[in-house]
């Protein structure tokens, strides 16, 4: 999935991250709350994830590093 232009500035939404990772919204929220999946919050409190953060998270899973 290629992020749209708006996504490149603001980052991926929780929904987009879930779709990209092949998991549910609840799983992304749980991982984010636990600090396993790094991300950030907008001034309005919405979670956002950069493509780089998602890619690093996937690599850590492949290495067996995410807990």
VENLIN-V724667 format. One record per backbone hydrogen bond with DSSP energy under -0.5 kcal/mol. NH is the residue of the N-H (numbers start at 1). CO is the residue of the C=O. If there is no record, write none. Layout:
BEGIN
NH & CO
NH & CO
END
This chain:
BEGIN
3 & 1
8 & 4
9 & 5
10 & 6
11 & 7
12 & 49
17 & 13
18 & 14
19 & 15
20 & 16
21 & 17
22 & 18
23 & 18
28 & 24
29 & 25
30 & 26
31 & 27
32 & 28
33 & 29
34 & 30
35 & 31
35 & 32
36 & 31
37 & 31
38 & 36
40 & 48
42 & 46
45 & 42
48 & 40
49 & 12
54 & 50
55 & 51
56 & 52
57 & 53
58 & 54
59 & 55
60 & 56
61 & 57
62 & 58
63 & 59
64 & 60
64 & 61
65 & 60
66 & 60
END
